Amino acid sequence: MKSSELFDLAKTLMPGGVSSPVRAIKPYPFYTTGAKGAHLATADRAVLIDCCMAYGPLILGHAHPEIGSAIEEQLARGWLYGTPSPFEPEFAKMITGDHPGMDMVRFVSSGSEATMAAIRLARGFTGKKDIVKIEGGFHGAHDAVLVKAGSGATTMGVPDSAGVLSDLVAHTRQVPFNDPEALEAVLAKNKDIAALIIEPVMGNIGPVLPHDNYLKEIREITKAHGVLLIFDEVITGYRVGIGGAQKKFGVKPDLTTLGKIIGGGLPIGAFGGRREIMELVAPQGPVYQAGTFSGNPLSLTAGIATLRYLHGNASLYRNLEEKCRALEEGIGDMKGGCFVRLGSMFKYFFRASPPQNYREVKECDTAAFRVFWKKMLDAGIFLPPSQFETNFLSEAHTDHDLAALAQAYRKCR
């Protein structure tokens, strides 16, 4: 069946015809039938260069043979136990060893679950009710963080979804990214704030990069007010380097959430932090968290194989950064737009200068982006279908892929 036919069928069986709203491309999404390296094969017999990489997890590319072999070996031993497995302490040792802000870690099944649990834990540890998030920051699809962007730091939060209770998000405040003064003002006025949760590099609207000392400033501000700092590194974890953004920028958060890359392409999430905080998690402490699929042996196997590969290939991150730099140079003159990159994360913004926060991202010409995105797809390039999503490169992208990408950018923008 062609993609259009598959979508017509899916719409009768699934809300909007998709399993996640971001996939609802108009007039219909293409359906992927296979993937290898940096390429997707579609139901319409097209082969696309993939710059979405499943929204970040596939830093080694699709169907990497070493990860695939590890998964196949584990399949023969079983794929769900409902008991602890030897993979859990092995993987926990790797992750805590890589991250300055993680003494202990709990494995869950998604990034959303990780951030939800981290917020609950912060409230349990501090005994405080409120949290602060960054305008435009995305921390999963759970109630506490589904707050309308720009609803204001000093007013009650407004739900961004039907079914979210107003009195729940009233406990969520927002401040702009790269604005430590706004955070200081909110924390000075409200003594019932348990935590600030932040993407250290805003990935779901970007990348939007932190100013030179911004992350260090918010670390000092939160410490001064007795507020926990949660780094949501679901995207940046192992993407900007081993140890994530906290190691790259030299900032030690109290809690960290991970996902995406640590599962090697399989579903996973994790949250961890200071020992005294993590010891409050059940069964050791009173903050409850549980899940049938937590610590799934297949996901842990794929994650361990991925991290071993990353540790064993010292030049990988340097090569990824060089690929991104070469792509920027290959595109050349930005013609009224701007190219933002960090490591293997990048975006062409339809805005004259790089945005510094969500409000500036919203100034981008989204109509121009939609036209550009369709042209790129017709040229054989799959980009995330939103001006407000980060693009990713992988180890599998070749020089030929990069040349084709640059040529398409020059032609289609």
C-alpha positions as CSV (number, residue, x, y, z in Angstrom):
1,M,0.0,0.0,0.0
2,K,1.1,3.6,-0.7
3,S,1.5,6.1,2.2
4,S,-1.7,7.8,1.2
5,E,-3.6,4.6,1.4
6,L,-2.1,3.6,4.7
7,F,-3.0,6.9,6.2
8,D,-6.6,6.7,5.0
9,L,-6.8,3.3,6.8
10,A,-5.0,4.6,9.9
11,K,-7.4,7.6,10.3
12,T,-10.3,5.2,10.8
13,L,-8.5,3.3,13.5
14,M,-6.2,5.8,15.3
15,P,-6.8,9.4,16.5
16,G,-5.5,11.6,13.6
17,G,-4.1,8.4,12.0
18,V,-0.8,8.6,14.0
19,S,0.8,7.5,17.3
20,S,2.3,10.9,18.0
21,P,1.1,14.4,16.8
22,V,4.4,15.4,15.4
23,R,4.0,12.7,12.7
24,A,0.8,14.2,11.4
25,I,2.3,15.6,8.2
26,K,-0.1,17.2,5.8
27,P,-1.7,16.1,3.5
28,Y,-0.4,12.7,4.8
29,P,2.8,11.4,6.3
30,F,5.1,9.1,4.4
31,Y,5.3,5.6,5.9
32,T,8.8,4.1,6.4
33,T,9.3,0.5,5.4
34,G,13.0,0.2,6.3
35,A,16.0,2.2,7.4
36,K,19.8,1.7,7.2
37,G,22.6,4.1,8.1
38,A,21.5,7.6,7.3
39,H,18.6,6.7,4.9
40,L,14.9,5.8,5.1
41,A,13.0,3.7,2.6
42,T,9.3,4.6,2.2
43,A,6.2,2.8,1.2
44,D,6.2,5.0,-1.9
45,R,9.6,3.6,-3.0
46,A,11.5,6.8,-2.1
47,V,14.9,6.8,-0.3
48,L,15.4,9.8,1.9
49,I,18.5,11.2,3.7
50,D,17.3,11.3,7.3
51,C,18.1,14.4,9.4
52,C,15.5,13.5,12.0
53,M,17.2,10.4,13.3
54,A,14.0,9.4,15.2
55,Y,14.2,12.8,16.9
56,G,17.6,12.2,18.3
57,P,18.3,8.7,19.6
58,L,20.1,7.3,16.6
59,I,23.5,8.9,16.9
60,L,25.1,5.9,15.2
61,G,22.5,5.8,12.4
62,H,19.7,3.3,11.6
63,A,20.2,-0.4,12.1
64,H,23.8,-0.2,13.3
65,P,25.3,-3.7,13.1
66,E,26.9,-3.8,16.6
67,I,23.7,-2.6,18.3
68,G,21.6,-5.1,16.2
69,S,23.9,-8.0,17.1
70,A,23.6,-7.2,20.8
71,I,19.8,-7.1,20.5
72,E,19.7,-10.4,18.6
73,E,21.8,-12.1,21.2
74,Q,19.5,-10.9,24.0
75,L,16.4,-11.9,22.1
76,A,17.6,-15.5,22.4
77,R,17.8,-15.1,26.2
78,G,14.3,-13.5,26.5
79,W,13.1,-9.9,26.2
80,L,11.1,-9.3,29.4
81,Y,11.7,-10.8,32.8
82,G,9.8,-8.9,35.5
83,T,12.8,-9.4,37.7
84,P,16.2,-7.5,38.1
85,S,18.8,-8.4,35.5
86,P,22.6,-8.1,35.6
87,F,22.3,-5.4,32.9
88,E,20.8,-2.9,35.5
89,P,23.8,-2.4,37.8
90,E,26.2,-2.6,34.8
91,F,24.4,0.1,32.9
92,A,23.8,2.2,36.1
93,K,27.6,2.1,36.8
94,M,28.3,3.4,33.2
95,I,25.8,6.2,33.4
96,T,26.6,7.4,36.9
97,G,30.3,7.3,36.0
98,D,29.7,9.5,33.0
99,H,27.6,12.2,34.7
100,P,28.9,14.5,37.5
101,G,25.4,15.1,38.8
102,M,24.3,11.4,39.1
103,D,25.2,9.3,42.1
104,M,22.3,6.9,41.6
105,V,19.9,6.2,38.8
106,R,16.5,4.7,38.2
107,F,15.5,3.2,34.8
108,V,12.1,3.9,33.4
109,S,10.5,3.5,29.9
110,S,10.5,7.0,28.4
111,G,11.8,10.5,28.7
112,S,8.4,11.7,29.7
113,E,8.2,9.2,32.6
114,A,11.7,10.3,33.7
115,T,10.8,14.0,33.9
116,M,7.5,13.2,35.6
117,A,9.3,11.1,38.3
118,A,12.1,13.7,38.7
119,I,9.5,16.4,39.4
120,R,7.7,14.2,41.9
121,L,11.0,13.4,43.6
122,A,11.9,17.1,43.8
123,R,8.7,17.8,45.5
124,G,9.1,14.9,47.9
125,F,12.6,15.9,48.8
126,T,11.9,19.6,49.4
127,G,8.4,19.4,50.7
128,K,7.5,22.3,48.3
129,K,4.7,22.4,45.8
130,D,5.7,24.6,42.8
131,I,8.1,24.2,40.0
132,V,9.6,26.5,37.4
133,K,10.1,25.6,33.7
134,I,11.5,27.5,30.8
135,E,9.1,29.0,28.2
136,G,8.9,26.7,25.2
137,G,10.7,23.9,27.0
138,F,9.3,20.5,26.5
139,H,9.6,17.8,29.2
140,G,7.1,15.3,28.0
141,A,3.3,15.0,27.8
142,H,2.4,14.9,31.5
143,D,0.2,17.4,33.2
144,A,2.6,19.4,35.3
145,V,4.6,20.6,32.3
146,L,1.8,21.0,29.7
147,V,1.6,24.7,30.3
148,K,0.9,27.3,27.6
149,A,4.1,28.9,26.6
150,G,4.3,32.6,27.6
151,S,1.5,32.3,30.2
152,G,3.7,34.3,32.5
153,A,6.1,33.7,35.3
154,T,4.2,35.6,38.0
155,T,0.7,34.4,37.1
156,M,-0.9,31.0,37.4
157,G,-0.1,28.5,34.6
158,V,-2.7,27.9,31.9
159,P,-3.2,24.3,30.7
160,D,-1.9,23.6,27.2
161,S,-4.2,20.6,26.7
162,A,-7.8,19.7,27.4
163,G,-8.0,17.4,30.4
164,V,-5.2,19.1,32.3
165,L,-6.5,20.6,35.6
166,S,-6.0,24.3,36.0
167,D,-5.3,23.9,39.7
168,L,-2.5,21.5,38.9
169,V,-0.6,23.7,36.5
170,A,-1.2,26.6,38.8
171,H,1.8,25.2,40.5
172,T,4.0,25.6,37.4
173,R,5.7,29.0,36.7
174,Q,7.6,29.9,33.6
175,V,10.6,32.1,32.8
176,P,12.5,32.8,29.5
177,F,15.6,31.0,28.5
178,N,18.9,32.9,28.9
179,D,17.3,35.3,31.4
180,P,18.7,34.6,34.9
181,E,17.2,37.9,36.2
182,A,13.7,36.6,35.5
183,L,14.5,33.4,37.4
184,E,15.8,35.3,40.4
185,A,12.7,37.5,40.4
186,V,10.4,34.5,40.5
187,L,12.3,32.6,43.2
188,A,12.6,35.7,45.3
189,K,8.8,36.1,45.4
190,N,7.8,32.4,45.8
191,K,9.3,30.4,48.6
192,D,7.3,27.3,47.7
193,I,9.3,26.3,44.6
194,A,10.8,22.8,44.7
195,A,12.7,22.8,41.4
196,L,13.6,24.4,38.1
197,I,13.5,22.0,35.2
198,I,15.4,23.0,32.1
199,E,16.8,21.7,28.9
200,P,20.4,23.0,29.1
201,V,20.3,23.3,25.3
202,M,16.7,23.9,24.2
203,G,16.2,21.0,21.7
204,N,12.5,21.0,21.1
205,I,12.5,24.5,19.7
206,G,16.0,24.7,18.4
207,P,18.7,24.2,19.1
208,V,18.7,27.4,21.2
209,L,22.0,27.7,22.9
210,P,22.7,29.0,26.4
211,H,24.7,32.2,26.8
212,D,28.3,31.7,28.1
213,N,27.6,31.8,31.8
214,Y,23.8,31.3,31.9
215,L,23.8,27.7,33.1
216,K,26.3,28.5,35.9
217,E,24.3,31.5,36.9
218,I,21.0,29.6,37.3
219,R,22.9,27.0,39.3
220,E,24.0,29.6,41.7
221,I,20.5,31.2,41.8
222,T,18.8,27.9,42.5
223,K,21.3,27.0,45.2
224,A,20.8,30.4,46.9
225,H,17.1,29.8,47.1
226,G,17.2,26.1,48.1
227,V,15.6,25.1,44.8
228,L,16.7,21.9,43.1
229,L,18.0,22.1,39.6
230,I,16.8,19.4,37.2
231,F,18.7,19.1,33.9
232,D,16.4,17.5,31.3
233,E,19.1,15.8,29.1
234,V,16.8,13.5,27.3
235,I,18.1,15.1,24.0
236,T,21.5,16.3,25.0
237,G,22.5,13.2,27.0
238,Y,25.3,11.5,25.0
239,R,24.4,13.8,22.1
240,V,26.6,16.8,22.9
241,G,29.3,14.4,24.4
242,I,29.8,11.8,27.0
243,G,28.5,13.3,30.2
244,G,26.0,15.5,28.4
245,A,25.6,19.2,28.7
246,Q,26.4,19.2,32.4
247,K,29.9,18.0,31.7
248,K,30.3,20.1,28.6
249,F,29.3,23.3,30.4
250,G,30.7,22.4,33.8
251,V,27.4,22.6,35.8
252,K,26.3,20.0,38.3
253,P,22.5,19.7,38.6
254,D,20.8,18.1,41.5
255,L,18.7,15.7,39.2
256,T,19.1,14.7,35.6
257,T,16.8,13.0,33.2
258,L,17.9,10.9,30.3
259,G,16.4,9.0,27.3
260,K,16.8,8.7,23.6
261,I,20.4,7.7,22.9
262,I,20.8,5.6,26.1
263,G,18.3,3.1,24.7
264,G,20.2,2.6,21.4
265,G,16.9,3.2,19.5
266,L,14.7,1.2,21.9
267,P,12.3,2.8,24.5
268,I,14.0,3.9,27.6
269,G,14.2,6.7,30.2
270,A,16.2,7.3,33.3
271,F,16.4,9.8,36.1
272,G,19.2,10.2,38.7
273,G,20.9,12.6,40.9
274,R,22.5,13.2,44.3
275,R,22.4,10.2,46.5
276,E,20.5,11.8,49.4
277,I,17.7,12.7,46.9
278,M,17.6,9.4,45.1
279,E,17.4,7.4,48.3
280,L,13.9,8.8,48.7
281,V,12.7,6.7,45.8
282,A,10.7,3.6,46.6
283,P,11.3,1.0,47.9
284,Q,14.1,2.8,49.7
285,G,12.1,5.9,50.4
286,P,8.6,7.3,50.4
287,V,8.5,8.8,46.8
288,Y,6.7,6.1,44.7
289,Q,7.8,5.1,41.2
290,A,7.2,1.8,39.4
291,G,6.9,0.3,36.0
292,T,6.5,-3.2,34.5
293,F,8.9,-2.4,31.6
294,S,11.4,-0.4,33.6
295,G,14.9,-1.8,33.2
296,N,13.7,-3.8,30.1
297,P,16.6,-6.1,29.2
298,L,16.4,-5.4,25.5
299,S,16.6,-1.6,26.0
300,L,19.4,-2.0,28.5
301,T,21.3,-4.3,26.1
302,A,21.0,-1.8,23.3
303,G,22.0,1.0,25.6
304,I,25.1,-0.7,26.9
305,A,26.2,-1.6,23.4
306,T,25.7,2.1,22.3
307,L,27.6,3.5,25.2
308,R,30.4,1.0,24.8
309,Y,30.7,2.1,21.2
310,L,30.7,5.8,22.1
311,H,33.4,5.3,24.7
312,G,35.5,3.2,22.4
313,N,35.5,5.6,19.5
314,A,37.2,8.7,20.8
315,S,37.0,10.7,17.6
316,L,33.3,10.2,17.1
317,Y,32.1,13.4,18.6
318,R,34.8,15.4,17.0
319,N,33.9,13.9,13.6
320,L,30.2,14.7,14.2
321,E,31.0,18.3,15.0
322,E,33.2,18.5,11.8
323,K,30.3,17.1,9.7
324,C,28.0,19.8,11.1
325,R,30.5,22.5,10.5
326,A,31.1,21.3,6.9
327,L,27.3,21.3,6.3
328,E,27.1,24.9,7.4
329,E,30.0,25.9,5.2
330,G,28.5,24.0,2.3
331,I,25.2,25.8,2.6
332,G,27.0,29.1,2.4
333,D,25.1,32.5,2.4
334,M,22.0,32.2,4.7
335,K,19.9,34.6,2.7
336,G,18.0,36.1,5.6
337,G,18.1,33.0,7.7
338,C,20.6,31.7,10.2
339,F,22.2,28.3,10.9
340,V,22.6,27.3,14.5
341,R,24.6,24.2,15.5
342,L,26.1,22.5,18.5
343,G,27.9,19.2,18.0
344,S,25.6,17.1,15.8
345,M,22.5,19.2,16.5
346,F,21.6,21.9,14.0
347,K,18.8,24.0,12.5
348,Y,18.2,26.5,9.8
349,F,16.0,29.2,11.3
350,F,13.9,31.5,9.1
351,R,15.1,34.4,11.1
352,A,17.9,36.9,10.6
353,S,19.8,36.1,13.8
354,P,20.0,33.1,16.1
355,P,17.1,33.1,18.6
356,Q,18.0,33.3,22.3
357,N,14.7,32.1,23.7
358,Y,11.2,30.8,22.8
359,R,9.7,34.3,22.1
360,E,12.4,34.9,19.5
361,V,12.0,31.4,18.0
362,K,8.3,32.3,17.5
363,E,9.4,35.2,15.3
364,C,10.6,32.8,12.7
365,D,8.7,32.7,9.3
366,T,6.9,29.4,9.7
367,A,5.1,29.8,6.4
368,A,8.4,30.0,4.6
369,F,9.6,27.0,6.6
370,R,6.6,24.9,5.5
371,V,7.3,25.6,1.8
372,F,11.0,24.9,2.4
373,W,10.3,21.6,4.2
374,K,8.2,20.3,1.4
375,K,10.8,21.3,-1.2
376,M,13.4,19.4,0.8
377,L,11.3,16.3,1.1
378,D,10.8,16.4,-2.7
379,A,14.5,16.7,-3.0
380,G,15.0,13.5,-1.0
381,I,15.7,15.1,2.4
382,F,13.7,14.3,5.6
383,L,13.9,17.1,8.2
384,P,11.7,17.2,11.3
385,P,8.5,18.8,10.0
386,S,8.5,21.8,12.2
387,Q,10.5,25.0,12.5
388,F,10.5,24.2,16.2
389,E,12.4,20.9,16.2
390,T,16.2,20.2,16.1
391,N,17.8,18.4,13.2
392,F,20.4,15.7,13.9
393,L,23.4,14.2,12.1
394,S,24.7,10.7,12.9
395,E,27.9,8.8,12.4
396,A,26.3,7.2,9.4
397,H,26.0,10.4,7.4
398,T,28.7,10.3,4.7
399,D,30.5,13.1,2.8
400,H,28.2,12.3,-0.1
401,D,25.1,12.7,2.2
402,L,26.5,16.1,3.4
403,A,27.1,17.3,-0.1
404,A,23.6,16.4,-1.1
405,L,22.2,18.1,2.0
406,A,24.1,21.3,1.3
407,Q,23.0,21.3,-2.3
408,A,19.4,20.8,-1.3
409,Y,19.6,23.6,1.3
410,R,21.0,26.0,-1.3
411,K,18.3,25.1,-3.9
412,C,15.2,24.9,-1.6
413,R,15.5,27.7,0.9
